[in-house]
Amino acid sequence: MKANNHNIFIKSIIAIGLASAVSGAWAANVPAGTELAAKQELVRNNGSEPASLDPHKVESDVEFNIISDFFDGLVSVRNDGSIEPRLAERWEEKDNTIWTFHLRPGLKWSNGEPITAEDVVWSWQRLVDPKTASPYASYPGGMHIANAADIALGKQSPDTLGVKALDATTIQVTLTQPTAAFLAMLAHPSMVPVDKAVVEKIGDKWTQPGNFVSSGAYTLAQWVVNEKVIGERNKQYWDDSHTVINKVTYLPIASETADINRYKAGEIDIVYTLSQTQFGSLKKSIPDQVHVTPKLATYYYEFNTTKAPFNDPRVRRALNMALDKDIIAEKVLGQGQTPAWVVSQKNIGGVEIKSPEYASWSHEKRVAEAKKLLEEAGFNASHPLSFNLLYNTSENHKRIAIAVSSMWSKNLGVEAKLQNQEWKTMLDTMHNGTFDVVRYAWVADYDDASTFLNTFRTGNSENNSKYSNAQYDEALLNAAKASTVEERGKFYQQAEDKLAEDVPAIPVYHYVLAQLVKPFVGGYAPNNRGVYYTKDMYIKKH
């Protein structure tokens, strides 16, 4: 493991003065006069063991939290929504369909080799290539990069993707139509380049310590499966002089109780998520360490619509209507979450999405309608509906599943048998289609309703429900072509109305990010997607 030379700084340092001595400004934005700890190390619980550290093989915040620290994309999105240059220092566009990006001069991978435009082109081709089997293979198609959708479906070869290297530092991207959220979508972790030479030489083993090559503020120093992932400062990083924290450790603790206990013992600086059972007492005992921020994310139960009886929308709609989501949000959770009747968000990207009419009904009226729908579908007291409800191992998910199954049993006489699997196993089960109903959630990849809605498009690589509706697909296509926010919102509403009718997934609640953060951690500022970066943080003397 590479020696960490940054701890040779004097035992405690005053940010004022040192900032200019290092390079003129802190990316971590350390306030003048802040006394920093000599040991700049951070420990974050990350909730689960990552399925992979290959940006093209993963799909959740468990992996993207780490990948966002280890890799830079062409651009990033600041907390105020503006676009920040990262690997690309500038760009220009023509008719909003031809975009040209210019890489910063002298960019290097963590192994010292140059980062080139060809790396970017090859990486995006790899992402959409069906051979890669990326969960995000459909993502560039959603950006309307030329030929991306057809390549992901195996209809064209990856080398036809509408992106090319004009020279070693210039990338040109061709879109089939203007895409309002293009730059914001470009900031997603699946779009970061990977080192072509290393991946082609080593294959899947490139993500192991000793082989790993990164482009971001940190690189992989150690990975002990089911114990920890350690990142150390990447000295080749183009903006390394603005990094403060030298070492970051990610822990895969799924138990919220164990997470909080280790936090109290001083072993963790930021917990992954707060247990509902301890939230109230923690708010009273250490209120300054409890952080709750809004998050563009929706918790839902996804149906396998290819499998009877869930190929019948009446059954799916009945199960949706029979849930008392107010009780789940306010009593089972109670941290500020709100009941969800739409898959995306009530307010997102300047658009307001209205809930279906039945969301305004009384709970009793919805249950009565649900009973009718189930009866029509052939289920009643003498022939009750029974199925498996799968969730990934977590105290919170278990508590919600127990509440949901109890509501279904009480209101409809339905039996939902609870099953739990570890995160990676559950993902495999989902993608293999060997489930009845599965707990899932979607965190916005960017601030626009399409980030949620695209996952239910016909053929989308994240469409685990296998839902397909031509009118729905057309609404999303029209939304992408819309020239105004108002027009786009009209088509998003059409899409949500279709989801409310067909219910390929039951939206349960909209998230908040609830975490414990040590008082000495500076620069903690999650964006509206719940994302924060280690490179923006620092440890105060304590």
CORGI-V797581 format. One record per run of one state. SS is the DSSP state (a for helix, b for strand, c for the rest). FROM is the first residue (numbers start at 0). LEN is the number of residues. Records with the same first field share a line. If there is no record, write none. Layout:
BEGIN
SS = FROM-LEN / FROM-LEN
END
This chain:
BEGIN
c = 0-4 / 8-4 / 22-12 / 36-4 / 45-15 / 70-4 / 77-5 / 85-2 / 94-3 / 103-4 / 108-5 / 114-2 / 128-10 / 142-2 / 145-2 / 152-5 / 160-2 / 167-2 / 175-6 / 186-2 / 191-4 / 207-10 / 224-3 / 233-6 / 242-4 / 251-4 / 264-5 / 270-5 / 285-1 / 303-9 / 321-3 / 333-4 / 339-7 / 348-2 / 352-4 / 360-2 / 376-3 / 380-2 / 383-2 / 392-2 / 412-2 / 421-1 / 432-4 / 443-6 / 456-13 / 481-3 / 502-2 / 517-3 / 522-11 / 536-1 / 540-2
a = 4-4 / 14-8 / 60-10 / 116-12 / 138-4 / 147-5 / 157-3 / 181-5 / 188-3 / 195-12 / 239-3 / 255-9 / 275-10 / 286-3 / 312-9 / 324-9 / 356-4 / 362-14 / 394-18 / 422-10 / 449-7 / 469-12 / 484-18 / 533-3
b = 12-2 / 34-2 / 40-5 / 74-3 / 82-3 / 87-7 / 97-6 / 107-1 / 113-1 / 144-1 / 162-5 / 169-6 / 217-7 / 227-6 / 246-5 / 269-1 / 289-14 / 337-2 / 346-2 / 350-2 / 379-1 / 382-1 / 385-7 / 414-7 / 436-7 / 504-13 / 520-2 / 537-3
END
